[in-house]
Amino acid sequence: MSDNQKEQTFYDSAPSMVRNRPFLFGLYVVAIVAGLWGYLQWSSPNDNKLLHLAYIALMFFGVLGFLSLASWWLRVINIRLIVTNERVTLRTGVLSKNIREVFLSDIRSVQINQRFMQRILNTGHVEISSAASSDAEIRIDGIPDPHMVKKLIDQHRREHDAQSDD
């Protein structure tokens, strides 16, 4: 196998947390900051029982925000979309792994969906369908620069088709 025929990676990325859901990310950060502030206020001497309960509630929301953000981060870092000159691969999973591959020659369509905020922040939902299934084989939300992903897939599909015709 010559160097020209080796598999080359053109795109390898995980979904973006902040750019994909900026308001949710901001909400989690605000909850964490409020929880820290509640802890600092709770630990200071205060005789007002109602304020004491309010600080405990803020700490609860801070812990909840931190756990939610940590869980989200753990899920996101364990998702990868990889585009090579031969295939598109989606790897998912924290404890167990799931790998879905679609060869470029089998790809029937690439669909991109972007909400308004995703368009502004250049992220989106990508679906890749193959000839083997009526549903999308690969679905991933929050992928950075989805139009570049589609362009890479289309470009290498054409090259792959041209090579197979020769």
QUIHUTA-V492065 format. One record per run of one state. SS is the DSSP state (H for helix, E for strand, L for the rest). FROM is the first residue (numbers start at 1). TO is the last residue. If there is no record, write none. Layout:
BEGIN
SS	FROM	TO
SS	FROM	TO
END
This chain:
BEGIN
L	1	2
H	3	5
L	6	8
E	9	13
L	14	16
H	17	20
L	21	21
H	22	43
L	44	48
H	49	77
L	78	79
E	80	84
L	85	86
E	87	92
L	93	97
E	98	103
H	104	106
E	107	113
L	114	115
H	116	121
L	122	122
E	123	130
L	131	135
E	136	144
L	145	145
H	146	165
L	166	166
END
